[in-house]
Amino acid sequence: MSRRSWIAGILAFSLLTGCGGQNEIQTPEKMDKPTSAKAYAQAVWDIESQREIVYAEIAETIDSDILEQIRCDRPNRVNELSREARRAVVEYCNVAEEIVANNQLTVTWFNNMTQQMLEDEEFQELVDGEFLRLQNERESREDS
């Protein structure tokens, strides 16, 4: 995954995973940047595979302009979709929220970290490093 594509993906995911967050887990009061970057990168990495599946499933039936506007925190947009597409998107939103929680984050923290990616170069570099590590891990598993 190129740096440019995963940044675009992160931005899309943060918007897509703006889930309601009613079931947020307890997050440590203070998480240092390296720990936050690792948790954030892992969550984005896991969410990406889910997003690709859902997009592939519904992209053929939905105009790309509409597809780009779909966000979990905008139920009116989701409700405009066909029943099958709506089911896929709702399932994606639920899975994305679970992934965020499984990485010891809340949806709010996840979305805040997405904003931090745009504003904090040090944090962005840490996340970049985590993405490279994850990509290298995946490639070494595939080579085995």
C-alpha positions in Angstrom: 0.0 0.0 0.0 1.5 3.3 -1.0 1.8 6.1 1.5 -0.5 8.3 -0.5 -3.2 5.6 -0.8 -3.2 4.7 2.9 -3.4 8.3 3.9 -6.5 8.7 1.7 -7.7 5.4 3.2 -7.2 6.7 6.7 -9.2 9.8 6.0 -12.0 7.9 4.4 -12.0 5.4 7.2 -12.1 7.9 10.0 -15.2 9.4 8.3 -16.7 6.0 7.7 -16.0 4.9 11.2 -17.7 7.9 12.8 -19.9 5.3 14.4 -22.2 6.3 17.2 -19.7 5.0 19.7 -22.4 4.1 22.3 -20.4 1.1 23.4 -17.0 2.8 23.9 -14.5 1.0 26.1 -12.5 2.5 28.8 -9.3 4.0 27.5 -6.2 4.8 29.6 -6.2 8.4 30.8 -2.9 9.1 28.9 -1.6 7.0 26.0 1.8 8.0 24.8 2.3 8.8 21.1 4.1 5.5 20.1 1.4 3.4 21.8 -1.4 5.5 20.2 0.2 5.3 16.8 0.5 1.5 17.1 -3.1 1.1 18.2 -4.4 3.5 15.6 -2.3 2.0 12.7 -3.5 -1.5 13.6 -7.1 -0.4 13.7 -6.9 1.3 10.3 -5.0 -1.7 8.9 -7.8 -4.0 10.1 -10.6 -1.7 9.0 -9.1 -1.4 5.5 -9.7 -5.0 4.6 -13.3 -4.7 5.7 -13.8 -1.5 3.7 -12.4 -3.1 0.6 -14.8 -6.0 0.9 -17.8 -3.8 1.4 -16.8 -1.4 -1.4 -16.3 -4.3 -3.8 -19.7 -5.6 -2.8 -21.7 -2.4 -3.3 -19.6 -0.4 -5.8 -21.2 -2.0 -8.8 -24.7 -0.9 -7.7 -23.9 2.6 -6.4 -22.6 5.6 -8.2 -19.0 6.4 -7.0 -20.0 10.0 -6.0 -22.7 8.6 -3.7 -20.4 5.9 -2.4 -17.8 8.5 -1.3 -20.5 10.2 0.8 -21.5 7.2 2.8 -20.5 7.5 6.4 -21.5 5.5 9.5 -22.4 8.7 11.3 -24.8 9.8 8.6 -27.7 7.4 8.8 -29.7 9.4 6.2 -27.2 8.6 3.5 -27.1 5.0 4.5 -30.9 4.8 4.5 -30.9 6.0 0.9 -29.2 2.8 -0.2 -30.8 -0.4 -1.4 -31.6 -2.9 1.3 -28.5 -5.1 0.4 -26.1 -2.2 0.3 -27.5 -0.8 3.5 -27.1 -4.1 5.2 -23.4 -4.3 4.0 -22.7 -0.8 5.2 -24.3 -1.2 8.6 -22.4 -4.5 9.1 -19.2 -2.7 8.1 -19.9 0.1 10.6 -20.5 -2.4 13.4 -17.3 -4.3 12.5 -15.3 -1.1 12.3 -16.5 -0.1 15.7 -15.5 -3.5 17.1 -12.1 -3.2 15.5 -11.5 0.1 17.1 -12.5 -1.2 20.5 -10.4 -4.3 20.1 -7.4 -2.0 19.6 -8.1 -0.4 23.0 -9.5 2.8 21.5 -12.8 4.5 21.5 -14.4 5.8 18.3 -13.9 9.3 19.6 -10.2 8.7 20.2 -9.9 7.0 16.8 -11.4 10.0 15.0 -9.3 12.4 17.1 -6.2 10.5 16.0 -7.2 10.9 12.4 -7.3 14.6 12.9 -3.9 14.4 14.7 -2.5 12.7 11.5 -3.2 15.9 9.7 -1.8 18.2 12.3 1.1 16.4 14.0 4.0 15.4 11.8 5.6 13.4 14.6 2.5 11.3 15.1 2.1 10.9 11.3 5.7 9.5 11.1 5.0 7.1 13.9 1.9 5.8 12.2 3.8 5.6 8.9 6.4 3.4 10.7 3.7 1.2 12.0 2.1 0.8 8.6 5.5 -0.2 7.2 5.9 -2.7 10.0 2.5 -4.2 9.4 3.1 -4.4 5.6 6.4 -6.1 6.2 4.8 -8.6 8.5 2.1 -9.4 6.0 4.7 -9.8 3.2 6.9 -12.1 5.3 3.9 -14.3 6.1 3.0 -14.4 2.4 6.5 -15.4 1.5 6.5 -18.3 4.1 
